[in-house]
Amino acid sequence: MSEPKSLKRKITTKPLSEKYKAIQDIDKGLSKKDAAEKYGVPFSTLSTWLKSKDKISAAYEKGKNPKTLKLKKAGSEALDKAIFKWFLRAREQNIPINGEVLKEKAKRFAD
């Protein structure tokens, strides 16, 4: 006899555009339950989106990449600005930059 399959759901992260559309649908009168079914998320996830409604709406309306999955800020604003400044100068000089180079530079700046 085979054992029953696990009923655990797979966790997925929805892009900013879907979160924004779900919020807009609810604002237009769609019930939370129907919105959760429409967007394929648990009711609790939808509630979390609604708690972050202002952040999600502001990010979407300011033109943040709609495919973005998470809205996180940099740990240190000063470090983020310094790395970005370095990045722009390096690009002006046609220096090839990849993720590893960027990580290493961030570590040096942080120290």
C-alpha positions in Angstrom: 0.0 0.0 0.0 1.3 3.4 -0.9 1.5 6.3 1.6 -0.7 9.3 1.1 1.0 12.3 -0.6 1.7 15.3 1.5 -0.9 18.0 1.4 1.6 20.8 1.9 1.1 23.6 -0.6 4.0 24.9 -2.6 5.0 28.4 -1.6 5.1 30.8 -4.5 5.9 34.5 -4.6 3.7 36.6 -6.9 5.1 39.6 -8.8 4.4 43.2 -7.8 1.9 43.5 -10.8 -0.3 40.7 -9.5 -0.3 42.0 -6.0 -1.3 45.4 -7.3 -4.1 44.0 -9.5 -5.4 42.0 -6.6 -5.6 45.0 -4.4 -7.3 47.0 -7.2 -9.9 44.2 -7.7 -10.7 44.2 -4.0 -11.0 48.0 -4.1 -13.5 47.6 -6.9 -15.7 45.3 -4.9 -14.3 41.7 -5.4 -14.5 39.7 -2.2 -11.3 38.8 -0.5 -12.2 35.1 -0.8 -12.8 35.4 -4.6 -9.6 37.4 -5.0 -7.5 34.8 -3.2 -8.9 32.1 -5.5 -8.4 34.2 -8.6 -4.8 34.9 -7.8 -4.1 31.4 -6.4 -2.9 32.5 -3.0 -4.1 31.6 0.5 -6.4 34.1 2.2 -3.7 34.9 4.8 -1.3 36.0 2.0 -3.9 38.3 0.5 -4.4 39.8 3.9 -0.7 40.5 4.1 -0.8 42.2 0.8 -3.7 44.4 2.0 -1.7 45.4 5.1 1.1 46.5 2.8 -1.4 48.1 0.3 0.3 51.6 0.5 3.8 50.2 -0.1 2.7 48.0 -3.0 0.6 50.7 -4.6 3.4 53.3 -4.2 6.0 51.0 -5.7 3.9 50.0 -8.6 2.8 53.6 -9.4 6.3 54.9 -9.1 7.4 52.6 -11.9 9.2 49.8 -10.0 9.7 46.8 -12.1 6.3 45.0 -12.1 8.1 41.6 -12.1 9.7 42.4 -8.8 8.9 39.7 -6.2 9.8 41.4 -2.9 9.9 45.0 -1.7 13.0 45.2 0.4 15.2 48.2 1.1 18.9 48.1 1.3 20.3 47.5 4.8 22.3 50.7 4.7 21.3 53.6 2.7 24.8 55.1 2.6 26.3 51.8 1.5 23.7 51.4 -1.2 24.5 54.9 -2.5 28.3 54.3 -2.4 28.0 51.0 -4.4 25.7 52.6 -6.9 28.1 55.5 -7.4 31.0 53.1 -7.9 28.9 51.1 -10.3 28.1 54.1 -12.5 31.8 55.1 -12.6 32.8 51.5 -13.5 30.2 51.4 -16.3 31.5 54.7 -17.7 34.9 53.1 -17.9 33.5 50.0 -19.6 34.6 47.8 -16.8 32.7 44.5 -16.9 30.7 43.9 -13.8 28.9 40.8 -12.7 27.2 39.7 -9.5 30.4 38.4 -7.9 32.3 41.6 -8.5 29.4 43.6 -7.1 29.3 41.4 -4.0 33.0 41.8 -3.4 32.9 45.5 -3.7 29.9 45.7 -1.4 31.8 43.7 1.2 34.9 46.0 0.9 32.7 49.1 1.3 30.9 47.6 4.3 34.2 47.0 6.0 
